[in-house]
Amino acid sequence: MQPLPTDRPHVWLFERNAHAVTLKASRSGFERQWGPPHRVVTRDDGRFQEAHWGWRSECGLELVVVSMREADRFLVFIEPLEVDHALAHLGLKDEVVEWRADAGVPLPREGWVLTRMDETGNRYDVAPSPERAHVACFARILEERAHKQSYYVEFRGPPAHEDAARKDWAVIRQDEYGNRAEVARLQSEQGARAFADVYEADPRHKQTYFVEPVAPHP
């Protein structure tokens, strides 16, 4: 995986996705495997620091990992459907997961699906994604680890990202004269609100920022 650029504003954390999973793992072990943080952000007037790592894999998956106040706890920012795929890239197992946003949520019935076939011929759904490249990548990782399992990529119905009901979330800036301008557009409402909150909190900005749903670009 290639590191994400760190010369962007610190709101890069929220540009695509929201907090999708919390991990309990050794900070020292994580740094031995993945190196020192790509970025360190000071919070609460210097009272503590956040350590940020960010990568883009060859399949196009982007993920951001943040170590907060507790040294052995990590937050992963990723599309919730991609949690297992992200863990596979990081070389982490399910045992380290403390919380995940998709827990108890039924899998979507449409889009690309990774299925597993065991040695007796039984098939099981493993993970869905609107992106075929992501599912195919996850399949390759699992194939390398499970010698007696076979994995397949299947397409079911229209891809999830072509769902006409899907909304984007626009971050709107309004100045003191009432002039409005769209400054960002994200797929995650939570991410858009976090983006707006960061700019609202910056004393250099005299504008108001808010979020509203919009139709996706064609």
Secondary structure per residue as TSV (DSSP state, phi and psi in degrees):
chain	resnum	aa	ss	phi	psi
A	1	M	-	360.0	145.5
A	2	Q	E	-100.5	136.1
A	3	P	E	-61.7	143.6
A	4	L	-	-73.4	152.8
A	5	P	-	-63.1	142.0
A	6	T	S	-106.7	4.1
A	7	D	S	-92.0	13.5
A	8	R	S	-92.5	162.8
A	9	P	-	-56.2	154.4
A	10	H	G	-65.2	-8.0
A	11	V	G	-75.1	-1.6
A	12	W	G	-53.5	-26.3
A	13	L	G	-56.5	-33.2
A	14	F	G	-108.7	8.3
A	15	E	S	-66.7	-28.1
A	16	R	S	-118.0	-44.9
A	17	N	-	-141.0	171.7
A	18	A	-	-109.1	177.7
A	19	H	E	-60.2	118.8
A	20	A	E	-114.7	-21.1
A	21	V	E	-157.1	143.7
A	22	T	E	-112.2	132.5
A	23	L	E	-117.9	144.5
A	24	K	E	-112.7	104.6
A	25	A	-	-149.9	162.9
A	26	S	-	-69.2	123.9
A	27	R	H	-64.6	-43.0
A	28	S	H	-64.6	-40.2
A	29	G	H	-65.3	-38.8
A	30	F	H	-63.2	-43.1
A	31	E	H	-70.3	-31.2
A	32	R	H	-63.8	-36.7
A	33	Q	H	-80.9	-40.4
A	34	W	H	-114.9	-1.5
A	35	G	-	88.0	177.0
A	36	P	S	-67.9	164.6
A	37	P	-	-57.0	146.6
A	38	H	S	-77.2	-19.3
A	39	R	E	-158.6	142.5
A	40	V	E	-124.0	127.9
A	41	V	E	-116.4	127.0
A	42	T	E	-86.7	133.5
A	43	R	E	-121.6	163.1
A	44	D	G	50.3	53.0
A	45	D	G	54.6	39.3
A	46	G	G	87.1	4.9
A	47	R	T	-74.3	-25.6
A	48	F	E	-154.8	165.6
A	49	Q	E	-124.7	144.0
A	50	E	E	-100.2	136.2
A	51	A	E	-103.1	128.2
A	52	H	E	-117.1	135.8
A	53	W	E	-123.1	144.3
A	54	G	E	-146.0	137.3
A	55	W	E	-138.6	157.6
A	56	R	E	-125.9	122.9
A	57	S	-	-84.7	170.3
A	58	E	T	-63.4	-27.1
A	59	C	T	-79.9	-5.3
A	60	G	S	100.9	-7.0
A	61	L	-	-67.2	128.9
A	62	E	E	-110.5	136.2
A	63	L	E	-143.7	147.6
A	64	V	E	-123.5	132.4
A	65	V	E	-116.7	132.3
A	66	V	E	-126.1	128.7
A	67	S	E	-99.7	119.5
A	68	M	-	-91.0	-145.6
A	69	R	S	-61.8	-40.7
A	70	E	S	-84.6	122.3
A	71	A	T	-62.2	-30.0
A	72	D	T	-105.6	26.2
A	73	R	E	-127.9	136.1
A	74	F	E	-128.1	144.3
A	75	L	E	-108.5	134.3
A	76	V	E	-113.8	127.4
A	77	F	E	-102.7	113.7
A	78	I	S	-162.4	159.2
A	79	E	-	-59.8	128.1
A	80	P	G	-53.6	-32.1
A	81	L	G	-65.3	-17.3
A	82	E	G	-102.3	12.4
A	83	V	H	-58.3	-50.9
A	84	D	H	-65.3	-37.8
A	85	H	H	-60.8	-44.6
A	86	A	H	-64.0	-43.0
A	87	L	H	-60.8	-37.5
A	88	A	H	-63.8	-42.3
A	89	H	H	-63.5	-37.0
A	90	L	H	-80.1	-8.8
A	91	G	T	71.5	28.0
A	92	L	-	-107.8	150.8
A	93	K	-	-102.5	166.8
A	94	D	G	-59.4	-26.3
A	95	E	G	-61.6	-22.7
A	96	V	G	-85.0	-5.6
A	97	V	E	-80.2	121.6
A	98	E	E	-94.3	-35.0
A	99	W	E	-154.7	144.4
A	100	R	E	-142.5	141.6
A	101	A	T	-66.6	-25.5
A	102	D	T	-93.9	7.9
A	103	A	T	-61.2	125.7
A	104	G	T	79.0	-0.9
A	105	V	-	-89.1	125.9
A	106	P	-	-59.9	143.6
A	107	L	-	-68.5	142.2
A	108	P	-	-62.8	148.6
A	109	R	S	-88.8	-8.3
A	110	E	S	-123.2	156.0
A	111	G	E	110.5	-162.9
A	112	W	E	-89.4	136.9
A	113	V	E	-130.6	135.0
A	114	L	E	-92.2	124.3
A	115	T	E	-117.3	151.5
A	116	R	E	-117.8	137.8
A	117	M	E	-117.9	124.5
A	118	D	-	-85.7	-176.4
A	119	E	T	-68.7	-14.9
A	120	T	T	-97.2	1.8
A	121	G	S	93.4	0.1
A	122	N	-	-75.0	139.9
A	123	R	E	-113.9	142.7
A	124	Y	E	-138.9	142.9
A	125	D	E	-75.4	134.9
A	126	V	E	-106.4	-51.6
A	127	A	E	-161.1	140.5
A	128	P	E	-101.7	165.0
A	129	S	E	-166.2	146.8
A	130	P	S	-73.5	-10.6
A	131	E	-	-110.3	117.9
A	132	R	H	-61.2	-39.8
A	133	A	H	-59.9	-35.2
A	134	H	H	-68.8	-43.2
A	135	V	H	-65.3	-43.4
A	136	A	H	-63.3	-38.7
A	137	C	H	-63.9	-46.3
A	138	F	H	-60.3	-40.4
A	139	A	H	-60.5	-43.0
A	140	R	H	-63.4	-40.9
A	141	I	H	-62.4	-45.4
A	142	L	H	-69.1	-37.0
A	143	E	H	-59.2	-37.9
A	144	E	H	-69.2	-23.4
A	145	R	H	-98.5	-28.7
A	146	A	-	-112.0	101.8
A	147	H	T	-73.5	-25.3
A	148	K	T	-104.7	12.7
A	149	Q	-	-117.7	148.8
A	150	S	E	-119.2	142.7
A	151	Y	E	-123.6	142.4
A	152	Y	E	-134.1	149.4
A	153	V	E	-105.1	123.3
A	154	E	E	-122.5	152.0
A	155	F	E	-112.6	129.4
A	156	R	E	-128.9	112.9
A	157	G	S	65.4	-169.5
A	158	P	S	-67.7	143.7
A	159	P	-	-54.7	145.6
A	160	A	G	-57.9	-33.7
A	161	H	G	-75.8	-5.2
A	162	E	G	-98.7	6.8
A	163	D	-	-63.4	121.8
A	164	A	T	-64.8	-20.6
A	165	A	T	-82.4	-7.4
A	166	R	-	-66.9	143.9
A	167	K	-	-119.0	149.7
A	168	D	E	-99.8	169.2
A	169	W	E	-125.5	119.3
A	170	A	E	-95.9	135.1
A	171	V	E	-93.0	119.0
A	172	I	E	-108.2	134.4
A	173	R	E	-106.5	131.2
A	174	Q	E	-125.6	126.5
A	175	D	-	-88.0	-177.2
A	176	E	T	-68.2	-11.5
A	177	Y	T	-98.8	2.2
A	178	G	-	88.6	2.6
A	179	N	-	-72.3	134.9
A	180	R	E	-114.9	147.6
A	181	A	E	-151.0	138.6
A	182	E	E	-81.8	124.9
A	183	V	E	-107.5	-17.4
A	184	A	E	-162.3	155.6
A	185	R	E	-137.7	124.4
A	186	L	E	-127.5	160.2
A	187	Q	S	-85.8	-18.6
A	188	S	-	-104.9	125.0
A	189	E	H	-63.1	-44.1
A	190	Q	H	-62.1	-40.7
A	191	G	H	-64.3	-40.1
A	192	A	H	-64.4	-41.5
A	193	R	H	-67.0	-37.7
A	194	A	H	-65.1	-40.0
A	195	F	H	-57.6	-49.4
A	196	A	H	-63.4	-40.5
A	197	D	H	-62.3	-38.1
A	198	V	H	-61.8	-44.7
A	199	Y	H	-70.6	-36.7
A	200	E	H	-60.8	-36.6
A	201	A	H	-78.6	-12.4
A	202	D	-	-78.5	115.6
A	203	P	T	-64.3	-15.7
A	204	R	T	-74.4	-18.0
A	205	H	-	-96.7	130.4
A	206	K	-	-105.9	6.5
A	207	Q	S	-94.0	168.1
A	208	T	E	-103.4	137.9
A	209	Y	E	-119.2	136.0
A	210	F	E	-148.5	172.0
A	211	V	E	-122.4	140.7
A	212	E	E	-146.9	148.4
A	213	P	E	-72.8	145.1
A	214	V	E	-140.6	158.1
A	215	A	-	-70.6	142.5
A	216	P	-	-62.7	155.0
A	217	H	-	-64.8	141.3
A	218	P	-	-65.0	360.0
